Structure formats: C-alpha cells, structure tokens
Amino acid sequence: MNEFALIQKYLKKLTYNNPSALDLNDDVFFDKKSNVVVSIDTYVEGVHFLNFRNPDLVIKKIVRSSISDLYCKGVKPKFIFIGASGNNNSFSKKNLNLISKSLKEEQKKYGIKLSGGDTTKSKKLIFTIMTLGYSKRIVERNKCKSGDDIYITGHVGDSYLGLQTLKRKVLFNKKKRKYFIKKYYLPDLPIKISSNLIKFANSSIDISDGLFGDLSKLINTNELFYKVDLNKVPISINLRKYLRKSKKKKINYISKGDDYQILFTSPKSKRNYIQKFFKKMNQKVTLIGYLTKDAENNEIIDAKKLIKHPYNEGYSHNF
C-alpha cells in the first residue's frame, strides 16, 4: 500500500479524533489553544536526496523543504529540531563544518533557530527535521470549494531537471548545469506572501511530491475535480528553451516534485486582490485552472485538447 493508505488504515484512529492532528491529513499539527504549529519530515539518502557529496547544499535543501510546510500554511517557522543518523564518513569534521556553516546561513536567511534534536550512528544517512511556529490561524488542506481558482507561485519543473542533470541523464553547458542544479538544491521559497495567505486562500499546500499529485491531496475527500490548462502552468525560460530544443513534453517535467512553491485555491472574487497583492510583493503567481463539482474526472487541457498521462499522482512511498 502507499503511504497515504497506510496512514488512513493504521494510524488515523490513534489520534482519537484530536482536532489538532487534522485527521493526519495535512502537513502540520495545529493546536488552536496554544497557537502552536508543528511539522516533521524525514530525509533518507538515495530517496530524498541523491547523495551526500555536497553536504552544505543537501542540508540547505532539507531545511527549506521542511520549513516550507509551515510557510504554505501561512505560518512563519521559528524553531527547527534536527535528528541526524550517519557514520564517520558522512559526519567527518569537514562535512560537519560545512553543515554548520550552511545551517547558520539558513537560520539568518529565514529567521529560524536550531533548538534541539538527536544524533545517532548508523550505516544509512538519515535526517529528521521538526519545524515549529506560532499562529492563531492556518490555511488547511481540504477546505477548497467548487468554483475556486487554482494558483501556483513561482515556477515548477526546474528542480526535476536539476536532478536529471546530477544523474547525468541530461547534459548542459556549465552555465545551464549550474542553474538547474541550484534549483534542485536551493528552492526559492515564496516567503513574502506566506503570512497573507489566510486573507485570500481557502486551501493550500506546498508542491513537494508533484503538481498534480499535490493538487489531488489538496482536494482530498471533497467531491471536486480540477480543470487545469497545461499551457498556463508556469515554467522558467530556461526550462522552456530546453523543452523546445529537446522536443520533450512539458507534462513530463512539471509534476515530478521538489518545487516547494505554494499551490492554493481561492474564490474568483479575490482575483483582483491577488493580482495587486502579488505585484506589490514582487512575487510571481499564476492562475492555472479551477475546481468544479460538475464533472466526472480531473482534466488537463493542452491547446483545447484533453490529455491523458500517468504522472498525475506524483511521488509516493509504497510499502
């Protein structure tokens, strides 16, 4: 079974309907009484990151992907706790100095503080990061409504091409190689708009496992279907040039995950507000489709043609 079925069948009942657990159906724990918001993520070498040849970049990647869980809820992360399991090679003095320097830079950039954790020796390199912040309200998953617009911040797809570059499945010149690898290791989190999400978003999620997979999670148990215009899904100029030159299909690159942009839904009445606000914040946002209850299936449209593809589920751990 996949990770979501496992949670629903074996773990959800153990929350005993604790409302703060959000049915184990969101990225965070939210205690309204104490205004505490918590997320936790685990990263395994060879699964969540390719290898540990660049420990300074890997630690930045996993920190950003962790705090992204709070930013997409409209919450500013304040504290992180890191659990690290590895061996003498992964935690050599050289690597530890690089890790420490990177953590210091990330703390300064995002205003977070390392506040605890755990270290253990193991053959497998694994990091677990807990992120904590405070807020009176959050933007949850599963609160979207029929008629909602679907928006994405920034661009998607660059990170996946960066991963393919690292695997040497795609070859670029030095400049392009550097660009895509940077997008893989150092996602640009849309932090400037985060605290205002509650003003216009009915639901939100960060794009970690893939655009269409995460959109399905966002809808979840709601009896709604998405209609997405593939041509409107935002990609960078560099990715667009690559697709044109290589004659690859856009659909194969935009839902592979590790983008960490915010995917949110909002009522049509908020369109003008959203455009003005994002322009003021100098943050790119793109309206890519809408949700409806008057359909039988999700639809992805490419030049007025309905396309079928096997990529809509995104990444999932299967057991």
N, C-alpha and C positions, 0 to 999 in steps of 0.2 A: 504494500500500500504506500501511497505517497505521504509526505509529512503532514498534510492538512487532514487527511482521513485519519491518520494516527492520533492527532490531537483531538479531533472530534469524538472518536470512538473510545479512547482510553484515558484522556487527560481532562477533558472539559468537565466531566462530572465531579472531578476532585476539587473544583473551585467552589462547590456547594453554593452556586449562584451568587457568589461575591460580585457585586456590581463593578468593583474596581478592576476586576480581571477582564472586563469587557468580553466575556464569553470565550476568552483566549482567541479572539477573532480580530485582533488589531495588533499593531506593532508595539503597543505600550500598555503599562499598568497605570491607572489613573485613580487616585484617591481624592475624591472631591472635598472631603472634610479637611484634609491636611494640605490640599492643593499640590500633592506630590505626583510627579510623572516619571516613570521608570521604563527603560527598555534594556534588553540584554541580547547580545549577539555572540556567536562563536564562529571562529575562522580557522579552517584546517588547511595546512599546506597541501597543495595539489588539488584542492577542491575549491577553496575561496580565493586563493592566490596561487600563482603558478609555481613560484619557488621563493627562496629567501636570499637570492643573490644581491638584492637591493633592499636590505633591512630598513634603511631610512625611508624609502618610498613605500614599502609594504605597510609599515606601522602608520604612516600618514593615511594610506588608503583605508585601512580598517578603522581608524579613528573617525574619519569623515563618514564612512558608511554607517557607523554606529550612531553618531550624533545626528545624522540625517533622519533617523527615526523620530526624534523629538522635533526637529525643525519642521517636518512635514505635518506635524500635529499643531503647529503654531506656537511651539514652546521653545524657549531658549535653554539649551543644555548648560548646566552649571558645574557638575562634577562627573568625573569618569573613574571607574574602578577596573583594573586590568588583571586578569588571570592569565598567566603565561606558563606553558609547558614545553620544554625543549631539552636539548642536550648541550654538551660543551662546544660543539661546532656552531650551533645556532646562537648560543649565548656567549660567544667569545668576547674578550674585552673590546675588540674592535667593533663588533656588532652592537654591543651594549652601549658604547659611546655614541654610535650613530643613532641608535634607538632613542637614547636620552636626549640628544640634540633635536631630533625630529619631534619628540613629544613636547619639548619646550617651545618649539616654533608653533606647533598646533595649538598649544594652550594659549599662547599670545594672540594668535590669529582669531580664535573663536571664543576667547574669554572663559575657558574651562580650566578646571583644576583636577590633577590626579589626586585621588583621595583614599586610595586603598587598593587591595587586590590580593593576589596569591601567586606564588611561583612553585613549580614542581618540576622534577626531572623526568623526562620521558623520551622515547625514541621518536615519537611523532611531534611535530611542531604545531601547537595549537594556541590560539589567543581567544579569550573570552572577555568581552567588554560590557560593563553595565554603565548606562548613562542615566543621570538623574537631573531633573529640573523642576521648577515650580510654576504652576499656572492655575487660575480659577476655572478655566475652560479649555477644551481642546477640540480640534476638528477630527471627528471619528471617521472610521470606515463605515460603510453600510448605512449611511444617512442620506444617500443621494436620492433624488426624486425624478419621476418621469418629466421630461422636458428640460432637465438640466443640461447646460452646455458642458463639454469636456475640454479642459485646458491642460497644456503642458508648459512648464517653464524651460527655458534654455533649449538645448539640442539633445537628441538621442542618437546613439549609434557609433559615436567616436570611440567609446571605451572598448566596444567589441572588436573594432578594427585594430585598436591598440593591442589587445590580447592576441589577435591573429598575427600581428607584427612580431610580438615577443616570441611566439611559437614558430616564427619564420615561415608561416604559411602565406604571408604576403610580404613582398619586398618593396621598400621605398628608398628614395634618396635620404641622405642624412637629416635634412630639414623636416621632411614629411614623417620620417620614422620617429623623430624626437617629438613631433606634435602629437601623434596618435598614442605613443607610449605614455606621454604626460597625461593625456586624457584618461587613460586606464588607471594610472596610479593616483592622480590628483584631480578627482571630480570637482567641478565648480558648484558648490552648494549655493542655492538661491536664498541665502540667509536674510537678505534685506527685506524680503516681503513676508517672512515667516510670521512675525508677531501680528500681522494684519489679516492673516488667512481667515480668522474667525468672523471677520466683517463681511466676507463675500462667499466663502466656500461652504457647501453643505457637507462635503466629504473630501478626504484627501489621503494620499499615500505617496511614499517615495518610490521611484522606479528603480528597484533593486534586482528583481528577477526577470524583468522584461515588460515592455509597454502593455501588450495585450493580456499577458498573464496577470499583471498587477491591476489592470482595469477590471478584469473578472473578479479579483479579490475585493476590489473597491465596491463593486455591485453586490457581490456575495449572495445572500439569501433573498435580496429584493427581486421581485419578479419584473426585472427590467432588462433591456437589451441595448447594446451600444451600436451606434452608426458612426463609423469613422472614415473620414476622407484621407486616404493614404497620401495624396499629394500635399496635404496640409501638415502632415507630421513633420516637425522641424528638424532639419539636419544641417550640419555645418557646410560651408563652402568646400572645405577640403574633402569631406565625405561625398558630397555631390559630384565633385570632379573625379573622384576615384570610381564611383559607380558608372559615370558616363564613359570613362576611359576603359574600364574593365568589362563594361556591359553586364554588370551584376544587377540583380533586382533589389530594389530598396527594401522590400518586405523582409528580406533575409537578414537585414542588418539592424533594424530599428527596435527589435524586441528580444534582444539577447541579454539584457540586464546590465548592471553595474553603471547605470547612468546617474542615479541619485538626484534626478530632477524631481520636482513635485508635480504629481498628477492630481488634479482636483476637479470637482464638478461645482457648478454654480447656476442659479436661476438666470434666465435670459434677461430679467430686469436689472441685473448687475453688469451687463456688458459695458456700458459707457463708463461706469465707475472703475471697472477692472482695467480698461484700456488707459484711462487717465492716470490711475494709480501706478500701474506698471511703467508707464512712460516717465512719470515723475521719479520713480525709483531706479530708472535706467536698467530695468530687468526685462529680458525678453519673455513674452508669454504668447502662446498660440492657441487659438480655438480650433480644435481638430474634429469636432463632431458633437453628438448629443445622445441623450438617453431617452428611451421610449418604452412604454408598456405595450404599445400597439405593434408588436412584431412577434415573429416566431423564432428568430435566430439573430445572433450578432451579425453585423455586416461591415465589411471593409470594402470601400469603394475606390477603384482606381480608374480615373477618367470615365466615370459613369458606368464602369463595369464592375460587377460583383466578383470578388476574387476569393478563392479558397486556398488555404495554406495550412501547414502543420505547425506553425510557430505561435499560435495564439495562447498556448498555455504557459509559455515562459519556462524558467528554470524551476525544477522541483526536486527535492531529495526523495528518493524512493527506497523503501526498506523491504 
